[in-house]
Amino acid sequence: MLTGRKLVFIGGDARQLEVIAMVTELDASATLIGFDQLARSFTDTALSPLNDAVLAGADAVVLPVAGMDDDGRVDSKFSLQPILLTEQHFASMRPGTFVFSGIARPLLRHYCEQYELRLVKLMELDEVAILNSIPTAEGAIALAMENTDITIHGSQTVVLGFGRCGQTLARTLAGMGAKVRVWARQAAHMARIREMGLEAFGISEIAEYVGDAEIIFNTIPEVILSAAVLALMPKDVVVIDIASKPGGTDFRYAERHGMKAILAPSLPGLVAPRTAGQIIAKTLCRILADNAVHE
């Protein structure tokens, strides 16, 4: 239970609603900032403008999965007004206050360190990221199906990267009958790919392995699909880039040459917000509950 805990939610999308529902069900109270257009109601919640007093009383501040931009901006799907966090807002929080965010850009990390706040980057935790890779993979494959005129089964498919999302994508695509090739850096990952019965290749071999690709999924947030690499690929290839912005594809080159390349970050929030929100909620509540035990 989270009885007596005071949480402040600042912005977000439909995933945040699942977190709010779970924490209030566990007897915490929640103050919602940037939710003035929200139609749904929750027990023991209150709407509030952004102010120092609310933040000073918080045990935890919950930011969206995308966190805070380096200009202090926080996005909210439930407000028409912009939300802008300043250094003063962080200074008003008590040292030791939890700050939950999916990812953390440099300014957020700096403020949390400077004011001794406990920053939790949820998307870097395996228990969140591994489960989150499931709706990510499903959404990426759905996008590929919408944008091709072939079946996944039998398709020449390339997955770039073998992290949490890359592994789930490769396994799912193979299960659907695709002919899957996977690019990885680490020798251990190369061995695992081969153990799964898939083709593994390294960066020096990329020209050989993308030349006849029909669908490419990129998971790497650096430019892997450069103009030079794209020039080697068939013009009717479909690229689904699920890496965080700006992705790992030269989208300008792709557009100028009539290639279909789609940047699709944050897929879980689009295709399965309830599931993705529940994954986040369970971990956030576990961390707060564990902390209460040790206080």
C-alpha positions, 0 to 999 in steps of 0.5 A: 500500500501507498497510504499517505504518499503524495504524488504529483503528476506533471503532463503525459499521455494515456499511459499516465492514467494507468499509473494514476489509477494504480497509485490511488487504488493503493491509497496514495493521493495524486495532484494532477498538473496539466490534466485540465482537459481530462474527462476521466475521474479518479478518487483522491485526486486534485487538479492544480496549476504548476506551483512551488507549494504543490511540489514542496509537499510531494513524495514523488513527482511523475513526469511523462515517459518522454520526460522534460526537454532541455528547455524545461518543456513537458508535454501533456495530451490533456492540456491546451496550455504549455507546461514549463518547469524551471530550476526554481520548481526543482529547488522547491522539492525536498531533498530525497523526493523521487522524480520518475521519468521514462528517460532523462535528458541532461537538464533534468539529470542536472537539476535532480543531482543539484537538488539531491532528488532521486531520479528514476529513469524507468525506461532504463530498468529491465523490468520495464524495458523488456516488457515494454518491448512487447507493445513496441514490437507489435506496433512496429510490425503492425506499421510494416503490415500497413505499409507493405503489400507483402506478408511478413511470412517469407519476407526478407527482413532486417533488424538493426540492433539486438537490445531489448526491443531488437530481441523481441522484434527478431523473435516475433518476426521469426515466429511469423515466418519472416527470414530475419537477419539481425545486426549486432555489435557484441560477440555474445549477441551475435552468438545468441542470434545464431542460436535462435536460428537467425542470420547475424551480421556486423557493421562491416557487412551491412551492404551485403545484408540490406541489398535485397531487404524488403522490410528493415526495423531500426532500433539504434538511436544513431545514424546507421541507415545513412545515405550511403547505406540507403543507396544500396537498398531497393527503392520499395523497401519499407523502413520502420525506425523505432529508435528515439528521436531523431532516429537512425535513418537519413530521412531526408535522403529516403524522402528525396529518393522515394523510399518509405521510411517511418520514424515511430518512437514511443509506439507503446503509448500509441498502440497499447497505452493501457498495457504500457501504462500498467507496466510503468505503474507496477514498477513505480509502485514497487519502488515507492513501496520498497522505499517505505519498508526501508524508511 
